[in-house]
Amino acid sequence: MRYPLDFKDDFPNNLLFWMERFVYSKLNSLSNHQVKDKKGIIAALNLLRRGIVEIKDLKEICKQCRNAGLIGINTYIQPLLKLYDYLNYLGLASLKEVDEEMLKEFLTIHTSALSDATKKNYRMTLLNFFSFIDKQNEDDEGASYNFHIELKNWGGLRGKSGQKLPSYMNEDEVRRFLNGIDCFPFKHESLGARNRLLLKIIIYTGIRVSEALNLKIKDIMLDGEFFIIQVRGKGNKPRVVMIKAKNIDYDFSSWINSRPNEVQDDLVFCNQKGKNLTQAYVSRIVEQVLLTNGIRKEKNGAHMLRHSFATLLYQKSQDLVLVQEALGHASLDTSRIYTHFDKQKLKNTTEIMN
């Protein structure tokens, strides 16, 4: 069903109405393979169908959906909440007063201290939001108002040359880290086996922390000298990674034989109550192992292990397509950042002036 652009009596309620419709559409389209509480998502959709009164209601609904496992909604709701405050501060009377320059100003003000990745999320949210309104608004005569928002020339994003390189470990540091995992004094032997297995799977395969935490027992299969691991990536896209059995066999057996009898969704990695682990917990473990072994990076979180795997994979294979496939990147351009430290190419530059 389509609605007039200025459907409500005043600008704040009108803007809130379109945000409510937009969030409703996103909740129905986002990947839900991590959703644990489907009833919670259904309840949120019912609230949006009935209509909300205040912006805090929309914020609370999105928070409930995120807690239920629909984590992608957070990408959209944070920029929308700030946009709501900004446009209302301007004292506009109609949505027709919103133009591209106004949105560029909003982005410049509210994203100046944010990372490039977050700036891209803000821009994407605005594009999606106003494109949604373009398609869904219609007056009594069947005509639609189109914003035609593009934000092509917004200067808040650095170009590729200004892209910040990821933190990663070199080959020697990876060896020290792996040795450090085996020597680290975890409090409980069974949990030590779990933590060693988790960190080794991430560093040996480069899968995302979220992908590792969502692995189920059926996803890991022994095939001769290798473990084959079925991974569900972003957008619920499946891929397969492999790891030599000798690298994780002992920790895998130790943990599987000691994990709780009742485990939520038959997850490989869980706490002592059988519930899922958090990414923050994994990052704390990584940081502890790094510091214990004298390895200091700008970012010590668990995602740094994925960057280390990808960097070493490219250095040793010189195969960017292999990096793309191993990491599950949708675009080859995303993988290009791992060409940032190609020693052989750098050595070739030293011959130019000979």
ROVODO-912627 format. One record per residue (C-alpha): y, x, z. Coordinates in steps of 0.2 Angstrom, whole numbers, padded with zeros to 4 digits, always signed. Each point is the difference from the previous one (the first is absolute). Layout:
N
YXZ...
# end
This chain:
354
+0000+0000+0000+0018+0006-0004+0015-0002+0010+0019+0001-0003+0007+0017+0003+0011-0006+0014-0013-0012+0007+0007-0001+0018+0017-0005+0006+0006+0018+0005-0003+0018-0005-0010+0006+0015-0012-0014-0001-0001+0001-0019-0004+0019+0001-0013-0003+0014-0008-0014-0011-0003+0012-0015-0006+0014+0012-0012-0012+0007-0006-0005-0017-0002+0018-0006-0010+0005+0016-0011-0015-0003-0004+0006-0018-0003+0018+0006-0012-0006+0014-0010-0008-0013+0000+0015-0012-0002+0015+0011-0017+0009+0002-0009-0008+0015-0016+0011+0001+0006+0007+0017+0004-0017+0007-0010-0003+0017+0008-0016+0005+0000-0012-0015+0004-0015+0011+0016+0009+0005+0005+0002-0018-0003-0019-0004+0010-0005+0015+0015+0011-0006-0001-0008-0017+0000-0017+0007+0016+0005+0010+0008+0006-0016-0005-0016-0009+0008-0011+0013+0016+0011+0000+0008+0011+0013+0017-0002+0009+0005+0018+0004-0002+0018-0007-0009+0005+0016-0014-0013-0004-0003+0009-0017+0000+0017+0009-0013-0007+0013-0011-0007-0014-0001+0016-0009-0004+0009+0016-0014-0011+0003-0007+0002-0018+0002+0019+0002-0010+0000+0016-0013-0011-0008-0003+0014-0013+0012-0004-0014+0010+0016+0002+0008+0000-0017+0012-0014+0005+0010+0013+0010+0006+0008-0016+0009-0016-0004+0006-0007+0016+0010+0015+0007+0012+0001-0015+0002-0019+0000+0005-0001+0018+0013+0013-0003+0006-0008-0016+0001-0017+0009+0012+0008+0013+0010+0009-0013+0003-0015-0012+0005-0011+0015+0012+0013+0006+0009-0001-0016+0003-0019+0002-0006-0006-0017+0000-0018-0004-0013+0000-0014-0014+0011-0006+0009+0000-0017+0012+0012+0008-0014+0014+0002+0001+0013-0013-0008+0017-0004+0015+0010+0007-0001-0009+0016-0019+0004+0001+0004+0018-0004+0012+0001+0014-0013-0008+0012-0013+0013-0005+0012+0015+0002+0005-0006+0017-0017-0004+0007-0011+0013-0008+0011+0016+0001-0011+0007+0014-0017-0006-0006-0013+0009-0010-0001-0001-0019-0016-0010+0002+0008-0013+0011+0016-0001-0011-0012-0004-0015-0008-0014+0011+0018-0007+0004+0004+0000-0019-0016-0008-0005+0002-0013+0013+0017-0005-0007-0006+0000-0017-0015-0011+0004+0010-0012+0011+0013-0004-0013-0012+0000-0014-0010-0013+0010+0016-0011+0002+0004+0002-0019-0017-0008-0004+0000-0013+0014+0018-0007+0000+0004-0015-0012+0014-0013+0001-0001-0019-0004+0002+0004-0019-0014+0012+0000+0011+0016-0002-0003+0015+0011+0012+0013+0007-0005+0018-0004+0006+0015+0011-0007+0013-0013-0001+0013+0014-0006+0017-0006+0007+0013+0012-0003+0013-0013+0015+0011+0003-0001-0001+0019+0003+0018+0006-0009-0001+0017-0016+0008-0007-0002+0018-0003-0007+0005-0017-0017+0009-0002+0009+0017+0002+0006-0006+0017-0017-0007+0006-0005+0007+0017-0017+0009-0001-0013-0005+0012-0006+0010+0015-0017+0007-0003-0012+0014+0006-0005+0015-0010-0018+0005-0002+0000+0011+0015+0008-0013+0011-0013-0013-0006-0014+0012+0006+0008+0002+0016+0003-0018+0002-0019-0004-0004-0005+0013+0013+0012-0007+0012-0008-0018-0002-0017+0007+0005+0007+0010+0015+0012-0013+0006-0004-0006+0018-0001-0019-0002-0002-0009+0016-0017-0009-0004-0013+0007-0011-0003-0016-0010+0018-0003-0003+0001+0018-0005-0013-0003-0013+0010-0015-0006+0017+0010-0001-0008+0015-0008-0008-0011-0013+0016-0010-0004+0010+0015-0002-0013+0009-0011-0002-0015-0011+0019-0001-0003+0003+0019-0003-0016+0002-0011+0003-0015-0011+0019-0003+0001-0002-0019+0004+0015-0009+0009-0002-0002+0018+0001-0019-0002-0015+0002-0012-0010+0010+0012+0003-0012+0014-0006-0015-0010-0016+0008-0006-0016-0010+0005-0017+0007+0003-0006-0007-0017+0014+0010-0009-0008+0017+0004-0017+0005-0008-0010+0016+0000-0005+0006-0018-0009+0016+0001+0012+0014+0006+0015-0012-0001+0007-0015+0009+0008-0012-0012+0014-0010+0007+0006-0017-0007+0019-0001+0004+0012-0015-0002+0017+0006-0004+0017-0008-0002-0001-0017-0008-0018-0001+0005-0005+0012-0015-0017+0008+0002-0004+0018-0003-0014+0012+0005+0002+0017+0009-0013+0013+0004-0002+0012+0014-0014+0014+0003-0012-0007+0013-0001+0017+0009+0019-0002+0004-0002-0016+0010-0018-0003+0003-0001+0005+0018+0016-0010+0005-0005-0015-0010-0017-0001+0008+0007+0003+0018+0013-0013-0002-0011-0014-0008-0013+0002+0013+0013-0001+0014+0012-0013-0006+0001-0017+0009-0013-0013-0004+0012-0013-0005+0014+0006-0012+0013-0010-0009-0004-0003-0018-0013+0014+0001+0014+0013-0001-0006+0019+0000+0015+0005+0011+0004-0011+0016+0005+0002+0018-0012-0001+0015+0002-0019-0001-0005-0001-0018+0018-0004-0006+0009+0009-0014+0010+0016+0002+0018+0002-0004+0008+0012-0012+0012+0006+0014-0016+0005+0010-0006+0010-0014+0016+0009-0003+0001+0005+0019-0018+0008-0002+0006+0009-0016+0015+0007+0009-0010+0005+0015-0012+0010-0010+0014+0008-0011+0010+0006+0015-0015+0006+0009-0004+0011-0015+0018+0006-0002+0003-0010-0016+0017-0007-0001+0007-0011-0014+0016-0010-0002-0012-0015+0000-0015+0001+0011-0007-0017-0003-0017-0005-0007+0007-0003-0018+0004+0018-0001-0019+0003-0002+0000-0010-0016+0014+0010-0007-0010+0016+0005-0015-0006-0009+0010-0005-0016+0009+0016+0000-0015+0011+0001-0010-0011-0012+0014+0003-0014+0001+0018+0004-0018+0003-0002-0004-0012-0015+0017-0001-0009-0005-0017-0004+0013-0013+0003-0011-0015-0006-0013+0006+0013+0013-0001+0014+0006-0017-0006-0018-0007+0000-0005+0008+0017+0016-0006+0009-0001-0017-0008+0018+0001-0007+0004-0014-0012+0012+0011-0010-0002+0018-0006+0018+0003+0005-0004-0003+0018-0012+0015-0001+0012+0012-0008+0008+0005+0017-0016+0010+0003+0004+0012-0014+0015+0006+0012-0009+0016+0004-0010+0007-0014-0001+0018+0003-0007+0005-0017+0015-0008-0009+0012+0008+0012-0008+0017-0003+0002-0003-0019+0019-0002+0003+0001+0018+0007-0005+0007-0017+0014-0008-0010+0013+0014+0004-0013+0014-0002
# end
